[in-house]
Amino acid sequence: MSGHILIVDDEQSMCEMLDAGLKKRGFTTTWRTSAAEAFDLAIGQDFDAVVADVNMRGMSGIELCERIAKNRPDVPVVVITAFGSLETAISAMRAGAYDFITKPFEIDQLKLTLERAVQHRSLREEVRRLRRAVDESQRFEEILGTSPAMKKVYDLLDRISDSDASVLITGESGTGKELVARALHKRGRRAAGPFVPINCSAMPETLLESELFGHARGAFTDAKASRAGLFVQATGGTLFLDEIGDMPLGLQPKLLRALQERAARPVGGDTEVAFDVRVVAATNRDLESAVEERRFREDLFYRINVIHVELPPLRARGSDVLLLAQKFLEHFAAVSQKNVVGLSTGAAERLIAYHWPGNVRELQNCIERAVALAFCEQITVDDLPEKVRSYKSSHVIVASDDPSELVPMEEVERRYVMRVLEAVGGNKTLAAQILGFDRKTLYRKLDRYGELK
């Protein structure tokens, strides 16, 4: 790693020697024989590091280090001393030096020290940049991102936060659908009311019905007292129906009637109980395809899909990966009380290249693991899971110089269709839009390929 280095020594011959040696090793250098002149230069210009001799006429290297540390704390200082005593080292570190090196030394030894100093400065600047970006991008509570895809989501959420219209949030598993639902609730006029979530795929149909609509006393064996359902409990606030695409088909008509009438009949009850809630639903399913396949009621789909919020997968969010990684890194470093402050360049490149099938949830787990394994202030490539380290993007081969590898056009089309489906997580509606087909055409092709599931 190269950089612009300011050399300070009151002996011109030493300055010239260091200047020549460091330039040969890729650094840009400027030198001064006066510590006072060097300080003015360090304040007025941008250097990646300063290397200064301890013993100089006038201002010493220790004093120069103290002044630079006070006025330009972002610039690391490496001090050179002919006196390799513990006292000198302690004085240099107390003055704010990044490191010290003892005469006599090899120029390559200084080179390695300066490379670490320059990298240290670069890391600190990147951490500050990411922290600023994190602060600037948190428009909706814990939702984080500055990519164009997320800005579209923010703009839509801004427009609908005060509405009572039903919202359907779609996206792959792990994209943060519940975070969006909670953000909508907190930003809306119902923020003072309760936010009541329920996972529609986590319980049997009879239990889900009782949870949603409540039950009367004696409605079933263990119903020793009547109980209000979640629709009533959420009155004045938001009811979040997570994984609504997995709701049992037999329960969907009762849900539809409740949403239409704004009233719920408890299991075993004789009268309906009115409620006043905003309904936000979420799913990672392709509900339009489910409607066509008669696995989800069309009338219920249109009732919950008044406003559609589609969350992009993490692989479509560019450098948001690094923003999220930095946020998770700081959290887990604080929890584990480890001095881990950023990502190495190699680790950042691997994170950007990986396709993140588990989305934000997978990234969070990846960074938690990396912080646990890290033994220095940067997460390195070796700290990442093996599948992230070794990931190589797949490509569709449509041609080859070897005639034996050429395939018919139908096979090229099949490979591309399957690659698009893989990229969108199996969402047939989105895949059809990308391919320029209607869904029925896509289904016919998948049936012909033997890939219809």
Beta strands, then each sheet from edge to edge (+ up, - down):
strand 1: 4-8
strand 2: 28-32
strand 3: 49-53
strand 4: 77-81
strand 5: 99-102
strand 6: 167-170
strand 7: 195-199
strand 8: 214-215
strand 9: 227-228
strand 10: 238-242
strand 11: 263-264
strand 12: 273-274
strand 13: 278-283
strand 14: 307-310
strand 15: 342-343
strand 16: 378-379
sheet 1: 2+ 1+ 3+ 4+ 5+
sheet 2: 7+ 10+ 13+ 6+ 14+
sheet 3: 8+ 9-
sheet 4: 11+ 12-
sheet 5: 15+ 16+
end
